[in-house]
Amino acid sequence: MDPSFMKKIEKAKDYAVQPDRIKIKTYQAEFRGDNGNHTITYEGEQWHCDCDYYVGRENCTHVMAMQIMLEGMVSTEAVAS
Ligand SMILES: [Zn+2]
């Protein structure tokens, strides 16, 4: 393999353990919860989940779980409120 490409792979592995270098701008995921699947979106530092609990509370276990998983790369405001 091309030695310069091998260096790129090593650099990528180095970056991959530095989440503070990443700021997620938009994100959408399907979350397989215990009671069904939910769509979670993140845009403009605002989270949204389509589960019943989220309505009126603007927070739920699905959003909190995503914030924990993506810590350092997304806003965690919903957890603090
Ligand atoms: Zn939810």
PDB file of the backbone (N, CA, C, O) and the ligand in Angstrom, with CONECT records:
HET     ZN  A 101       1
ATOM      1  N   MET A   1       0.839  -1.198   0.000  1.00  0.00           N
ATOM      2  CA  MET A   1       0.000   0.000   0.000  1.00  0.00           C
ATOM      3  C   MET A   1       0.875   1.249   0.000  1.00  0.00           C
ATOM      4  O   MET A   1       1.976   1.254   0.551  1.00  0.00           O
ATOM      5  N   ASP A   2       0.380   2.276  -0.609  1.00  0.00           N
ATOM      6  CA  ASP A   2       1.068   3.573  -0.678  1.00  0.00           C
ATOM      7  C   ASP A   2       1.381   4.069   0.741  1.00  0.00           C
ATOM      8  O   ASP A   2       0.473   4.232   1.557  1.00  0.00           O
ATOM      9  N   PRO A   3       2.690   4.313   1.037  1.00  0.00           N
ATOM     10  CA  PRO A   3       3.056   4.761   2.396  1.00  0.00           C
ATOM     11  C   PRO A   3       2.345   6.042   2.825  1.00  0.00           C
ATOM     12  O   PRO A   3       2.030   6.207   4.004  1.00  0.00           O
ATOM     13  N   SER A   4       2.091   6.942   1.891  1.00  0.00           N
ATOM     14  CA  SER A   4       1.423   8.189   2.278  1.00  0.00           C
ATOM     15  C   SER A   4      -0.032   7.910   2.666  1.00  0.00           C
ATOM     16  O   SER A   4      -0.607   8.606   3.503  1.00  0.00           O
ATOM     17  N   PHE A   5      -0.626   6.867   2.035  1.00  0.00           N
ATOM     18  CA  PHE A   5      -1.994   6.500   2.409  1.00  0.00           C
ATOM     19  C   PHE A   5      -2.014   5.849   3.788  1.00  0.00           C
ATOM     20  O   PHE A   5      -2.953   6.050   4.558  1.00  0.00           O
ATOM     21  N   MET A   6      -0.979   5.067   4.100  1.00  0.00           N
ATOM     22  CA  MET A   6      -0.869   4.468   5.435  1.00  0.00           C
ATOM     23  C   MET A   6      -0.802   5.561   6.507  1.00  0.00           C
ATOM     24  O   MET A   6      -1.390   5.427   7.580  1.00  0.00           O
ATOM     25  N   LYS A   7      -0.077   6.645   6.200  1.00  0.00           N
ATOM     26  CA  LYS A   7      -0.002   7.773   7.139  1.00  0.00           C
ATOM     27  C   LYS A   7      -1.377   8.413   7.328  1.00  0.00           C
ATOM     28  O   LYS A   7      -1.731   8.840   8.427  1.00  0.00           O
ATOM     29  N   LYS A   8      -2.145   8.469   6.236  1.00  0.00           N
ATOM     30  CA  LYS A   8      -3.508   9.034   6.322  1.00  0.00           C
ATOM     31  C   LYS A   8      -4.381   8.178   7.240  1.00  0.00           C
ATOM     32  O   LYS A   8      -5.172   8.707   8.021  1.00  0.00           O
ATOM     33  N   ILE A   9      -4.235   6.867   7.145  1.00  0.00           N
ATOM     34  CA  ILE A   9      -5.023   5.964   7.998  1.00  0.00           C
ATOM     35  C   ILE A   9      -4.652   6.180   9.458  1.00  0.00           C
ATOM     36  O   ILE A   9      -5.527   6.244  10.322  1.00  0.00           O
ATOM     37  N   GLU A  10      -3.354   6.293   9.737  1.00  0.00           N
ATOM     38  CA  GLU A  10      -2.913   6.545  11.111  1.00  0.00           C
ATOM     39  C   GLU A  10      -3.450   7.875  11.627  1.00  0.00           C
ATOM     40  O   GLU A  10      -3.872   7.981  12.778  1.00  0.00           O
ATOM     41  N   LYS A  11      -3.430   8.891  10.760  1.00  0.00           N
ATOM     42  CA  LYS A  11      -3.950  10.208  11.141  1.00  0.00           C
ATOM     43  C   LYS A  11      -5.442  10.117  11.427  1.00  0.00           C
ATOM     44  O   LYS A  11      -5.925  10.722  12.384  1.00  0.00           O
ATOM     45  N   ALA A  12      -6.170   9.375  10.617  1.00  0.00           N
ATOM     46  CA  ALA A  12      -7.616   9.200  10.818  1.00  0.00           C
ATOM     47  C   ALA A  12      -7.897   8.529  12.159  1.00  0.00           C
ATOM     48  O   ALA A  12      -8.818   8.927  12.872  1.00  0.00           O
ATOM     49  N   LYS A  13      -7.112   7.519  12.503  1.00  0.00           N
ATOM     50  CA  LYS A  13      -7.281   6.836  13.799  1.00  0.00           C
ATOM     51  C   LYS A  13      -7.000   7.797  14.946  1.00  0.00           C
ATOM     52  O   LYS A  13      -7.667   7.747  15.980  1.00  0.00           O
ATOM     53  N   ASP A  14      -6.021   8.666  14.766  1.00  0.00           N
ATOM     54  CA  ASP A  14      -5.681   9.664  15.768  1.00  0.00           C
ATOM     55  C   ASP A  14      -6.840  10.654  15.943  1.00  0.00           C
ATOM     56  O   ASP A  14      -7.223  10.975  17.067  1.00  0.00           O
ATOM     57  N   TYR A  15      -7.388  11.129  14.831  1.00  0.00           N
ATOM     58  CA  TYR A  15      -8.540  12.048  14.871  1.00  0.00           C
ATOM     59  C   TYR A  15      -9.748  11.391  15.523  1.00  0.00           C
ATOM     60  O   TYR A  15     -10.492  12.039  16.259  1.00  0.00           O
ATOM     61  N   ALA A  16      -9.941  10.112  15.254  1.00  0.00           N
ATOM     62  CA  ALA A  16     -11.145   9.404  15.701  1.00  0.00           C
ATOM     63  C   ALA A  16     -11.280   9.332  17.223  1.00  0.00           C
ATOM     64  O   ALA A  16     -12.374   9.081  17.728  1.00  0.00           O
ATOM     65  N   VAL A  17     -10.200   9.546  17.953  1.00  0.00           N
ATOM     66  CA  VAL A  17     -10.260   9.539  19.417  1.00  0.00           C
ATOM     67  C   VAL A  17     -10.188  10.955  19.992  1.00  0.00           C
ATOM     68  O   VAL A  17      -9.895  11.141  21.173  1.00  0.00           O
ATOM     69  N   GLN A  18     -10.459  11.947  19.145  1.00  0.00           N
ATOM     70  CA  GLN A  18     -10.468  13.342  19.583  1.00  0.00           C
ATOM     71  C   GLN A  18     -11.807  13.989  19.207  1.00  0.00           C
ATOM     72  O   GLN A  18     -11.861  14.828  18.308  1.00  0.00           O
ATOM     73  N   PRO A  19     -12.884  13.600  19.894  1.00  0.00           N
ATOM     74  CA  PRO A  19     -14.205  14.126  19.520  1.00  0.00           C
ATOM     75  C   PRO A  19     -14.319  15.641  19.676  1.00  0.00           C
ATOM     76  O   PRO A  19     -15.203  16.261  19.085  1.00  0.00           O
ATOM     77  N   ASP A  20     -13.420  16.242  20.474  1.00  0.00           N
ATOM     78  CA  ASP A  20     -13.477  17.698  20.641  1.00  0.00           C
ATOM     79  C   ASP A  20     -13.150  18.439  19.345  1.00  0.00           C
ATOM     80  O   ASP A  20     -13.385  19.643  19.243  1.00  0.00           O
ATOM     81  N   ARG A  21     -12.616  17.733  18.366  1.00  0.00           N
ATOM     82  CA  ARG A  21     -12.346  18.357  17.062  1.00  0.00           C
ATOM     83  C   ARG A  21     -13.600  18.440  16.192  1.00  0.00           C
ATOM     84  O   ARG A  21     -13.619  19.119  15.165  1.00  0.00           O
ATOM     85  N   ILE A  22     -14.644  17.735  16.625  1.00  0.00           N
ATOM     86  CA  ILE A  22     -15.846  17.621  15.804  1.00  0.00           C
ATOM     87  C   ILE A  22     -16.993  18.407  16.419  1.00  0.00           C
ATOM     88  O   ILE A  22     -17.242  18.313  17.621  1.00  0.00           O
ATOM     89  N   LYS A  23     -17.691  19.182  15.596  1.00  0.00           N
ATOM     90  CA  LYS A  23     -18.930  19.826  16.019  1.00  0.00           C
ATOM     91  C   LYS A  23     -20.007  19.404  15.024  1.00  0.00           C
ATOM     92  O   LYS A  23     -19.990  19.803  13.859  1.00  0.00           O
ATOM     93  N   ILE A  24     -20.928  18.602  15.501  1.00  0.00           N
ATOM     94  CA  ILE A  24     -21.994  18.129  14.624  1.00  0.00           C
ATOM     95  C   ILE A  24     -22.982  19.260  14.391  1.00  0.00           C
ATOM     96  O   ILE A  24     -23.433  19.909  15.334  1.00  0.00           O
ATOM     97  N   LYS A  25     -23.311  19.487  13.136  1.00  0.00           N
ATOM     98  CA  LYS A  25     -24.240  20.566  12.758  1.00  0.00           C
ATOM     99  C   LYS A  25     -25.654  20.041  12.601  1.00  0.00           C
ATOM    100  O   LYS A  25     -26.605  20.636  13.108  1.00  0.00           O
ATOM    101  N   THR A  26     -25.789  18.932  11.901  1.00  0.00           N
ATOM    102  CA  THR A  26     -27.103  18.315  11.733  1.00  0.00           C
ATOM    103  C   THR A  26     -26.937  16.811  11.922  1.00  0.00           C
ATOM    104  O   THR A  26     -25.891  16.233  11.626  1.00  0.00           O
ATOM    105  N   TYR A  27     -27.999  16.206  12.423  1.00  0.00           N
ATOM    106  CA  TYR A  27     -27.911  14.794  12.761  1.00  0.00           C
ATOM    107  C   TYR A  27     -29.318  14.232  12.765  1.00  0.00           C
ATOM    108  O   TYR A  27     -30.244  14.878  13.256  1.00  0.00           O
ATOM    109  N   GLN A  28     -29.487  13.053  12.231  1.00  0.00           N
ATOM    110  CA  GLN A  28     -30.778  12.374  12.315  1.00  0.00           C
ATOM    111  C   GLN A  28     -30.512  10.906  12.565  1.00  0.00           C
ATOM    112  O   GLN A  28     -29.634  10.306  11.945  1.00  0.00           O
ATOM    113  N   ALA A  29     -31.277  10.335  13.476  1.00  0.00           N
ATOM    114  CA  ALA A  29     -31.069   8.931  13.795  1.00  0.00           C
ATOM    115  C   ALA A  29     -32.394   8.254  14.114  1.00  0.00           C
ATOM    116  O   ALA A  29     -33.334   8.886  14.597  1.00  0.00           O
ATOM    117  N   GLU A  30     -32.449   6.983  13.839  1.00  0.00           N
ATOM    118  CA  GLU A  30     -33.576   6.183  14.315  1.00  0.00           C
ATOM    119  C   GLU A  30     -33.110   5.499  15.582  1.00  0.00           C
ATOM    120  O   GLU A  30     -32.090   4.809  15.593  1.00  0.00           O
ATOM    121  N   PHE A  31     -33.862   5.693  16.642  1.00  0.00           N
ATOM    122  CA  PHE A  31     -33.509   5.157  17.962  1.00  0.00           C
ATOM    123  C   PHE A  31     -34.455   4.006  18.263  1.00  0.00           C
ATOM    124  O   PHE A  31     -35.671   4.193  18.281  1.00  0.00           O
ATOM    125  N   ARG A  32     -33.918   2.833  18.495  1.00  0.00           N
ATOM    126  CA  ARG A  32     -34.741   1.660  18.811  1.00  0.00           C
ATOM    127  C   ARG A  32     -34.944   1.614  20.319  1.00  0.00           C
ATOM    128  O   ARG A  32     -34.137   1.028  21.040  1.00  0.00           O
ATOM    129  N   GLY A  33     -36.028   2.235  20.798  1.00  0.00           N
ATOM    130  CA  GLY A  33     -36.334   2.254  22.223  1.00  0.00           C
ATOM    131  C   GLY A  33     -37.015   0.966  22.653  1.00  0.00           C
ATOM    132  O   GLY A  33     -37.337   0.111  21.828  1.00  0.00           O
ATOM    133  N   ASP A  34     -37.231   0.839  23.961  1.00  0.00           N
ATOM    134  CA  ASP A  34     -37.884  -0.366  24.490  1.00  0.00           C
ATOM    135  C   ASP A  34     -39.333  -0.474  24.033  1.00  0.00           C
ATOM    136  O   ASP A  34     -39.877  -1.575  23.938  1.00  0.00           O
ATOM    137  N   ASN A  35     -39.967   0.685  23.745  1.00  0.00           N
ATOM    138  CA  ASN A  35     -41.382   0.684  23.377  1.00  0.00           C
ATOM    139  C   ASN A  35     -41.624   1.033  21.919  1.00  0.00           C
ATOM    140  O   ASN A  35     -42.762   1.285  21.523  1.00  0.00           O
ATOM    141  N   GLY A  36     -40.578   1.052  21.122  1.00  0.00           N
ATOM    142  CA  GLY A  36     -40.736   1.350  19.701  1.00  0.00           C
ATOM    143  C   GLY A  36     -39.591   2.204  19.186  1.00  0.00           C
ATOM    144  O   GLY A  36     -38.716   2.634  19.937  1.00  0.00           O
ATOM    145  N   ASN A  37     -39.626   2.432  17.893  1.00  0.00           N
ATOM    146  CA  ASN A  37     -38.577   3.232  17.272  1.00  0.00           C
ATOM    147  C   ASN A  37     -38.952   4.708  17.288  1.00  0.00           C
ATOM    148  O   ASN A  37     -40.121   5.069  17.150  1.00  0.00           O
ATOM    149  N   HIS A  38     -37.933   5.562  17.461  1.00  0.00           N
ATOM    150  CA  HIS A  38     -38.150   7.005  17.481  1.00  0.00           C
ATOM    151  C   HIS A  38     -37.124   7.677  16.575  1.00  0.00           C
ATOM    152  O   HIS A  38     -35.978   7.243  16.464  1.00  0.00           O
ATOM    153  N   THR A  39     -37.580   8.752  15.933  1.00  0.00           N
ATOM    154  CA  THR A  39     -36.672   9.532  15.107  1.00  0.00           C
ATOM    155  C   THR A  39     -36.171  10.711  15.924  1.00  0.00           C
ATOM    156  O   THR A  39     -36.954  11.491  16.466  1.00  0.00           O
ATOM    157  N   ILE A  40     -34.873  10.824  15.999  1.00  0.00           N
ATOM    158  CA  ILE A  40     -34.224  11.929  16.711  1.00  0.00           C
ATOM    159  C   ILE A  40     -33.513  12.804  15.687  1.00  0.00           C
ATOM    160  O   ILE A  40     -32.811  12.315  14.801  1.00  0.00           O
ATOM    161  N   THR A  41     -33.714  14.105  15.831  1.00  0.00           N
ATOM    162  CA  THR A  41     -33.010  15.042  14.957  1.00  0.00           C
ATOM    163  C   THR A  41     -32.276  16.076  15.802  1.00  0.00           C
ATOM    164  O   THR A  41     -32.653  16.361  16.939  1.00  0.00           O
ATOM    165  N   TYR A  42     -31.228  16.623  15.222  1.00  0.00           N
ATOM    166  CA  TYR A  42     -30.428  17.665  15.858  1.00  0.00           C
ATOM    167  C   TYR A  42     -30.049  18.657  14.771  1.00  0.00           C
ATOM    168  O   TYR A  42     -29.402  18.303  13.785  1.00  0.00           O
ATOM    169  N   GLU A  43     -30.462  19.903  14.963  1.00  0.00           N
ATOM    170  CA  GLU A  43     -30.152  20.930  13.962  1.00  0.00           C
ATOM    171  C   GLU A  43     -30.147  22.288  14.652  1.00  0.00           C
ATOM    172  O   GLU A  43     -31.031  22.577  15.459  1.00  0.00           O
ATOM    173  N   GLY A  44     -29.165  23.116  14.344  1.00  0.00           N
ATOM    174  CA  GLY A  44     -29.061  24.427  14.975  1.00  0.00           C
ATOM    175  C   GLY A  44     -28.960  24.314  16.488  1.00  0.00           C
ATOM    176  O   GLY A  44     -29.493  25.153  17.215  1.00  0.00           O
ATOM    177  N   GLU A  45     -28.277  23.282  16.961  1.00  0.00           N
ATOM    178  CA  GLU A  45     -28.093  22.999  18.384  1.00  0.00           C
ATOM    179  C   GLU A  45     -29.415  22.719  19.093  1.00  0.00           C
ATOM    180  O   GLU A  45     -29.491  22.834  20.316  1.00  0.00           O
ATOM    181  N   GLN A  46     -30.441  22.359  18.357  1.00  0.00           N
ATOM    182  CA  GLN A  46     -31.736  22.006  18.933  1.00  0.00           C
ATOM    183  C   GLN A  46     -32.018  20.530  18.689  1.00  0.00           C
ATOM    184  O   GLN A  46     -31.904  20.035  17.568  1.00  0.00           O
ATOM    185  N   TRP A  47     -32.384  19.847  19.751  1.00  0.00           N
ATOM    186  CA  TRP A  47     -32.745  18.445  19.654  1.00  0.00           C
ATOM    187  C   TRP A  47     -34.235  18.301  19.471  1.00  0.00           C
ATOM    188  O   TRP A  47     -35.003  19.174  19.875  1.00  0.00           O
ATOM    189  N   HIS A  48     -34.647  17.209  18.869  1.00  0.00           N
ATOM    190  CA  HIS A  48     -36.064  16.869  18.780  1.00  0.00           C
ATOM    191  C   HIS A  48     -36.201  15.357  18.726  1.00  0.00           C
ATOM    192  O   HIS A  48     -35.409  14.664  18.088  1.00  0.00           O
ATOM    193  N   CYS A  49     -37.225  14.864  19.409  1.00  0.00           N
ATOM    194  CA  CYS A  49     -37.550  13.440  19.356  1.00  0.00           C
ATOM    195  C   CYS A  49     -39.051  13.323  19.123  1.00  0.00           C
ATOM    196  O   CYS A  49     -39.825  14.148  19.609  1.00  0.00           O
ATOM    197  N   ASP A  50     -39.454  12.319  18.395  1.00  0.00           N
ATOM    198  CA  ASP A  50     -40.893  12.178  18.088  1.00  0.00           C
ATOM    199  C   ASP A  50     -41.635  11.304  19.113  1.00  0.00           C
ATOM    200  O   ASP A  50     -42.771  10.899  18.867  1.00  0.00           O
ATOM    201  N   CYS A  51     -41.007  11.015  20.248  1.00  0.00           N
ATOM    202  CA  CYS A  51     -41.704  10.200  21.253  1.00  0.00           C
ATOM    203  C   CYS A  51     -42.710  11.059  22.039  1.00  0.00           C
ATOM    204  O   CYS A  51     -42.609  12.285  22.055  1.00  0.00           O
ATOM    205  N   ASP A  52     -43.668  10.408  22.682  1.00  0.00           N
ATOM    206  CA  ASP A  52     -44.710  11.114  23.438  1.00  0.00           C
ATOM    207  C   ASP A  52     -44.146  11.898  24.621  1.00  0.00           C
ATOM    208  O   ASP A  52     -44.629  12.985  24.938  1.00  0.00           O
ATOM    209  N   TYR A  53     -43.130  11.347  25.266  1.00  0.00           N
ATOM    210  CA  TYR A  53     -42.566  11.996  26.448  1.00  0.00           C
ATOM    211  C   TYR A  53     -41.939  13.348  26.103  1.00  0.00           C
ATOM    212  O   TYR A  53     -41.988  14.283  26.902  1.00  0.00           O
ATOM    213  N   TYR A  54     -41.358  13.442  24.923  1.00  0.00           N
ATOM    214  CA  TYR A  54     -40.644  14.661  24.536  1.00  0.00           C
ATOM    215  C   TYR A  54     -41.573  15.868  24.426  1.00  0.00           C
ATOM    216  O   TYR A  54     -41.175  16.996  24.718  1.00  0.00           O
ATOM    217  N   VAL A  55     -42.813  15.623  24.002  1.00  0.00           N
ATOM    218  CA  VAL A  55     -43.773  16.713  23.776  1.00  0.00           C
ATOM    219  C   VAL A  55     -44.024  17.454  25.091  1.00  0.00           C
ATOM    220  O   VAL A  55     -44.407  16.845  26.089  1.00  0.00           O
ATOM    221  N   GLY A  56     -43.805  18.778  25.083  1.00  0.00           N
ATOM    222  CA  GLY A  56     -44.032  19.599  26.268  1.00  0.00           C
ATOM    223  C   GLY A  56     -42.856  19.632  27.232  1.00  0.00           C
ATOM    224  O   GLY A  56     -42.755  20.540  28.056  1.00  0.00           O
ATOM    225  N   ARG A  57     -41.969  18.653  27.135  1.00  0.00           N
ATOM    226  CA  ARG A  57     -40.824  18.610  28.040  1.00  0.00           C
ATOM    227  C   ARG A  57     -39.532  18.988  27.326  1.00  0.00           C
ATOM    228  O   ARG A  57     -38.582  19.476  27.937  1.00  0.00           O
ATOM    229  N   GLU A  58     -39.520  18.751  26.025  1.00  0.00           N
ATOM    230  CA  GLU A  58     -38.337  19.014  25.201  1.00  0.00           C
ATOM    231  C   GLU A  58     -37.117  18.272  25.720  1.00  0.00           C
ATOM    232  O   GLU A  58     -35.992  18.759  25.615  1.00  0.00           O
ATOM    233  N   ASN A  59     -37.341  17.115  26.270  1.00  0.00           N
ATOM    234  CA  ASN A  59     -36.252  16.236  26.674  1.00  0.00           C
ATOM    235  C   ASN A  59     -36.822  14.835  26.882  1.00  0.00           C
ATOM    236  O   ASN A  59     -37.999  14.682  27.210  1.00  0.00           O
ATOM    237  N   CYS A  60     -36.015  13.849  26.696  1.00  0.00           N
ATOM    238  CA  CYS A  60     -36.458  12.465  26.889  1.00  0.00           C
ATOM    239  C   CYS A  60     -35.212  11.580  26.990  1.00  0.00           C
ATOM    240  O   CYS A  60     -34.093  12.036  26.757  1.00  0.00           O
ATOM    241  N   THR A  61     -35.420  10.333  27.333  1.00  0.00           N
ATOM    242  CA  THR A  61     -34.283   9.432  27.503  1.00  0.00           C
ATOM    243  C   THR A  61     -33.511   9.230  26.197  1.00  0.00           C
ATOM    244  O   THR A  61     -32.299   9.017  26.213  1.00  0.00           O
ATOM    245  N   HIS A  62     -34.222   9.299  25.065  1.00  0.00           N
ATOM    246  CA  HIS A  62     -33.564   9.091  23.766  1.00  0.00           C
ATOM    247  C   HIS A  62     -32.581  10.224  23.463  1.00  0.00           C
ATOM    248  O   HIS A  62     -31.445   9.993  23.046  1.00  0.00           O
ATOM    249  N   VAL A  63     -33.058  11.466  23.686  1.00  0.00           N
ATOM    250  CA  VAL A  63     -32.190  12.624  23.456  1.00  0.00           C
ATOM    251  C   VAL A  63     -31.015  12.595  24.436  1.00  0.00           C
ATOM    252  O   VAL A  63     -29.871  12.829  24.047  1.00  0.00           O
ATOM    253  N   MET A  64     -31.301  12.307  25.703  1.00  0.00           N
ATOM    254  CA  MET A  64     -30.222  12.270  26.696  1.00  0.00           C
ATOM    255  C   MET A  64     -29.181  11.204  26.329  1.00  0.00           C
ATOM    256  O   MET A  64     -27.980  11.431  26.468  1.00  0.00           O
ATOM    257  N   ALA A  65     -29.640  10.063  25.869  1.00  0.00           N
ATOM    258  CA  ALA A  65     -28.707   8.995  25.478  1.00  0.00           C
ATOM    259  C   ALA A  65     -27.821   9.447  24.330  1.00  0.00           C
ATOM    260  O   ALA A  65     -26.618   9.184  24.325  1.00  0.00           O
ATOM    261  N   MET A  66     -28.427  10.144  23.335  1.00  0.00           N
ATOM    262  CA  MET A  66     -27.631  10.618  22.202  1.00  0.00           C
ATOM    263  C   MET A  66     -26.614  11.667  22.650  1.00  0.00           C
ATOM    264  O   MET A  66     -25.484  11.697  22.161  1.00  0.00           O
ATOM    265  N   GLN A  67     -27.028  12.529  23.587  1.00  0.00           N
ATOM    266  CA  GLN A  67     -26.103  13.558  24.087  1.00  0.00           C
ATOM    267  C   GLN A  67     -24.917  12.907  24.805  1.00  0.00           C
ATOM    268  O   GLN A  67     -23.784  13.374  24.691  1.00  0.00           O
ATOM    269  N   ILE A  68     -25.180  11.848  25.529  1.00  0.00           N
ATOM    270  CA  ILE A  68     -24.086  11.148  26.218  1.00  0.00           C
ATOM    271  C   ILE A  68     -23.158  10.495  25.187  1.00  0.00           C
ATOM    272  O   ILE A  68     -21.935  10.562  25.307  1.00  0.00           O
ATOM    273  N   MET A  69     -23.759   9.866  24.176  1.00  0.00           N
ATOM    274  CA  MET A  69     -22.943   9.187  23.158  1.00  0.00           C
ATOM    275  C   MET A  69     -22.101  10.162  22.341  1.00  0.00           C
ATOM    276  O   MET A  69     -20.977   9.852  21.945  1.00  0.00           O
ATOM    277  N   LEU A  70     -22.666  11.355  22.093  1.00  0.00           N
ATOM    278  CA  LEU A  70     -21.996  12.328  21.221  1.00  0.00           C
ATOM    279  C   LEU A  70     -21.377  13.468  22.028  1.00  0.00           C
ATOM    280  O   LEU A  70     -21.146  14.557  21.504  1.00  0.00           O
ATOM    281  N   GLU A  71     -21.113  13.205  23.308  1.00  0.00           N
ATOM    282  CA  GLU A  71     -20.586  14.232  24.205  1.00  0.00           C
ATOM    283  C   GLU A  71     -19.377  14.952  23.615  1.00  0.00           C
ATOM    284  O   GLU A  71     -18.445  14.337  23.096  1.00  0.00           O
ATOM    285  N   GLY A  72     -19.430  16.253  23.713  1.00  0.00           N
ATOM    286  CA  GLY A  72     -18.338  17.067  23.201  1.00  0.00           C
ATOM    287  C   GLY A  72     -18.524  17.495  21.755  1.00  0.00           C
ATOM    288  O   GLY A  72     -17.855  18.412  21.279  1.00  0.00           O
ATOM    289  N   MET A  73     -19.448  16.819  21.051  1.00  0.00           N
ATOM    290  CA  MET A  73     -19.657  17.121  19.630  1.00  0.00           C
ATOM    291  C   MET A  73     -21.001  17.797  19.378  1.00  0.00           C
ATOM    292  O   MET A  73     -21.270  18.279  18.278  1.00  0.00           O
ATOM    293  N   VAL A  74     -21.858  17.828  20.435  1.00  0.00           N
ATOM    294  CA  VAL A  74     -23.203  18.409  20.288  1.00  0.00           C
ATOM    295  C   VAL A  74     -23.533  19.228  21.532  1.00  0.00           C
ATOM    296  O   VAL A  74     -22.867  19.118  22.562  1.00  0.00           O
ATOM    297  N   SER A  75     -24.571  20.049  21.417  1.00  0.00           N
ATOM    298  CA  SER A  75     -25.066  20.801  22.572  1.00  0.00           C
ATOM    299  C   SER A  75     -25.708  19.844  23.563  1.00  0.00           C
ATOM    300  O   SER A  75     -26.379  18.889  23.174  1.00  0.00           O
ATOM    301  N   THR A  76     -25.494  20.109  24.856  1.00  0.00           N
ATOM    302  CA  THR A  76     -26.112  19.282  25.896  1.00  0.00           C
ATOM    303  C   THR A  76     -27.110  20.100  26.704  1.00  0.00           C
ATOM    304  O   THR A  76     -27.441  19.732  27.831  1.00  0.00           O
ATOM    305  N   GLU A  77     -27.591  21.202  26.142  1.00  0.00           N
ATOM    306  CA  GLU A  77     -28.486  22.089  26.874  1.00  0.00           C
ATOM    307  C   GLU A  77     -29.731  21.389  27.397  1.00  0.00           C
ATOM    308  O   GLU A  77     -30.173  21.672  28.511  1.00  0.00           O
ATOM    309  N   ALA A  78     -30.299  20.491  26.623  1.00  0.00           N
ATOM    310  CA  ALA A  78     -31.547  19.848  27.039  1.00  0.00           C
ATOM    311  C   ALA A  78     -31.349  19.051  28.332  1.00  0.00           C
ATOM    312  O   ALA A  78     -32.278  18.928  29.130  1.00  0.00           O
ATOM    313  N   VAL A  79     -30.151  18.511  28.541  1.00  0.00           N
ATOM    314  CA  VAL A  79     -29.877  17.758  29.759  1.00  0.00           C
ATOM    315  C   VAL A  79     -29.849  18.702  30.963  1.00  0.00           C
ATOM    316  O   VAL A  79     -30.308  18.342  32.047  1.00  0.00           O
ATOM    317  N   ALA A  80     -29.316  19.900  30.774  1.00  0.00           N
ATOM    318  CA  ALA A  80     -29.165  20.844  31.874  1.00  0.00           C
ATOM    319  C   ALA A  80     -30.501  21.462  32.285  1.00  0.00           C
ATOM    320  O   ALA A  80     -30.651  21.874  33.435  1.00  0.00           O
ATOM    321  N   SER A  81     -31.460  21.537  31.385  1.00  0.00           N
ATOM    322  CA  SER A  81     -32.731  22.221  31.698  1.00  0.00           C
ATOM    323  C   SER A  81     -33.674  21.324  32.473  1.00  0.00           C
ATOM    324  O   SER A  81     -34.780  21.741  32.816  1.00  0.00           O
TER     325      SER A  81
HETATM  326 ZN    ZN A 101     -37.670  10.462  22.881  1.00  0.00          ZN2+
END
